[in-house]
């Protein structure tokens, strides 16, 4: 099993940089574990990138304040058996991670993050541990011809 952790000070700029780094990190980890021919590699990478980006932005936007003196946001990447697991954690207050869909008819400007994560990843869960929120997202690694 390979594990890599990325931490950043909670600002929207840093969340954007972390999101940009996700694709390269996931692609590199897949190469180091010698996963050959992931079926639909570009789609696999894009879905993890978007879901992780949503979780990072949520961590920043829903925190009490942004800035250097605030508790960092951490993103942990793991390859385990036939799954790729990304955990985004923050020190914000506990939040509602219920299984509800956004009100599409009202066309809100926000509120789609959890919905997007759940639709892109195979499994998404929330835990509260040691004063931190953990959003755990899993994606199955489907071997095959690219």
C-alpha positions in Angstrom: 0.0 0.0 0.0 1.2 3.5 -0.9 0.2 6.6 1.0 0.9 10.2 0.3 -0.3 13.3 2.2 -0.7 16.8 1.0 -1.5 19.6 3.5 -2.3 23.2 2.8 -3.3 26.4 4.6 -7.0 26.9 4.0 -7.3 29.5 1.3 -9.3 29.2 -1.9 -6.0 29.8 -3.9 -4.4 26.9 -2.1 -7.4 24.7 -2.6 -7.1 25.4 -6.3 -3.4 24.5 -6.3 -4.1 21.3 -4.4 -6.8 20.4 -6.9 -4.4 20.9 -9.8 -1.8 18.7 -8.1 -4.3 15.8 -7.5 -4.2 14.5 -11.1 -0.4 14.3 -11.1 -0.3 12.7 -7.6 -2.9 10.0 -8.5 -1.2 9.3 -11.8 2.2 9.0 -10.2 0.9 6.7 -7.4 -0.8 4.5 -9.9 2.6 4.1 -11.7 4.5 3.3 -8.5 2.2 0.5 -7.7 2.6 -0.8 -11.3 -1.1 -0.8 -12.1 -1.1 -1.7 -15.7 -3.8 -0.5 -18.1 -6.4 1.1 -15.9 -9.7 1.0 -17.8 -10.5 4.6 -18.8 -7.5 6.2 -17.1 -8.3 9.8 -18.1 -11.9 9.5 -16.8 -10.6 7.8 -13.6 -8.1 10.7 -13.0 -10.7 13.4 -13.9 -13.3 12.0 -11.5 -10.9 11.8 -8.6 -9.6 15.3 -9.4 -13.1 16.9 -9.4 -14.3 15.1 -6.3 -11.2 15.9 -4.4 -11.3 19.5 -5.5 -14.9 19.8 -4.3 -14.0 18.4 -0.9 -11.0 20.8 -0.6 -13.1 23.8 -1.6 -15.8 22.8 0.9 -13.1 22.6 3.6 -12.0 26.1 2.9 -15.4 27.7 2.3 -17.1 26.2 5.3 -14.3 27.0 7.7 -14.6 29.8 10.2 -11.9 31.9 8.5 -9.2 31.5 5.9 -5.5 32.1 6.5 -2.1 31.1 7.7 -3.0 30.8 11.4 -5.9 28.4 10.7 -5.8 24.6 11.0 -4.5 23.0 7.7 -6.6 21.0 5.3 -5.0 17.6 4.6 -5.5 15.3 1.6 -4.3 11.7 2.0 -4.0 9.5 -1.1 -3.9 5.7 -0.7 -3.9 2.8 -3.0 -5.2 -0.3 -1.3 -5.9 -3.5 -3.1 -8.2 -2.6 -6.0 -9.3 0.8 -4.6 -7.9 4.3 -4.6 -8.8 6.2 -1.5 -8.7 9.9 -1.0 -9.4 11.4 2.5 -9.8 15.2 2.9 -9.8 16.4 6.5 -10.1 19.7 8.2 -10.5 21.2 11.6 -13.8 22.9 11.0 -17.0 22.3 13.0 -18.9 19.1 12.4 -21.2 19.6 9.3 -24.2 18.0 7.7 -23.1 15.2 5.3 -26.6 13.8 4.9 -27.6 12.0 1.7 -29.7 14.8 0.1 -29.8 16.2 -3.4 -29.5 19.9 -4.2 -32.6 21.7 -5.2 -32.0 21.7 -8.9 -35.2 23.7 -9.7 -34.0 26.6 -7.5 -30.6 26.8 -9.3 -28.6 27.6 -6.2 -25.0 28.9 -6.7 -23.7 26.3 -4.3 -24.7 23.1 -2.5 -23.6 20.7 -5.2 -20.3 19.5 -3.7 -21.4 16.4 -1.8 -23.8 15.4 -4.6 -20.9 15.7 -7.1 -18.5 13.6 -4.9 -21.1 10.9 -4.4 -21.8 10.7 -8.1 -18.2 10.5 -9.2 -16.8 8.2 -6.6 -17.8 4.6 -5.8 -18.1 5.2 -2.1 -18.1 8.5 -0.1 -18.4 8.6 3.7 -18.0 11.1 6.5 -16.4 10.7 9.9 -15.6 13.0 12.8 -12.3 12.0 14.5 -10.2 13.8 17.0 -11.8 17.2 16.3 -11.5 16.8 12.5 -13.9 16.2 9.7 -12.9 13.4 7.4 -14.5 12.9 3.9 -13.4 9.5 2.7 -13.8 8.8 -1.0 -13.1 5.5 -2.8 -12.7 4.7 -6.5 -12.3 1.2 -7.8 -9.3 0.6 -9.9 -10.6 -1.4 -12.9 -7.8 -3.2 -14.7 -8.1 -3.6 -18.4 -7.0 -2.2 -21.7 -6.9 1.6 -21.9 
